[in-house]
Amino acid sequence: MEKLLFALDVDDGWPPVAAEGVWCARDGDLYSLKNIPLFIRGLAVGDVFRAQHDSVNGQIFEFELVKSSGRSLVRVLNNDSLDFSLAEKRLLELGCSLAGFEKFSMFAIDVPAEVGRDEINAIVDSLEEEGFALAFPVWRHEPA
């Protein structure tokens, strides 16, 4: 495994970092993402992609998705200190994984492909109704 550093487009102070490091497995010129990204758009856990390191700083500015894992990625901002514990419990019971960035009251949710659309949509809808801010950088659980 190796850690790849992705350059991020910062707009009006967000995201709060200019680059994100993620763990990937390498097979020739292809990489497979192994951990939940907090800020990278367009990649979810298990996705296989091709990327080239920048010759100056070694960061990745662009990538090409080669094979989708079928997983979705949801970001949750909890700026109002809402209780996330019930949703977290339900997500973990479904087989989802979470990564957090406590300093910014943020969670990233990895939704496996086998999680039912209705189940994850119910939780997402509930979070929105409770006042959580959500983003869907990778959403592959569309209705059939």
Number of C-alpha atoms within 10 A of each C-alpha: 12 12 13 20 17 22 20 20 15 12 8 7 9 11 16 12 12 13 18 18 18 16 18 21 16 15 10 7 9 16 22 24 22 18 17 21 24 22 22 19 12 16 25 29 22 20 19 22 19 16 17 14 15 13 8 6 9 13 19 19 15 13 14 13 15 13 12 16 17 17 21 25 27 19 23 20 18 18 12 10 9 13 11 14 9 10 14 17 11 14 21 14 10 16 12 21 17 18 15 16 11 9 6 12 14 17 20 22 23 23 27 21 14 12 16 13 14 12 12 18 14 10 16 18 12 13 17 12 10 12 13 21 15 18 13 15 18 19 16 18 20 9 8 4
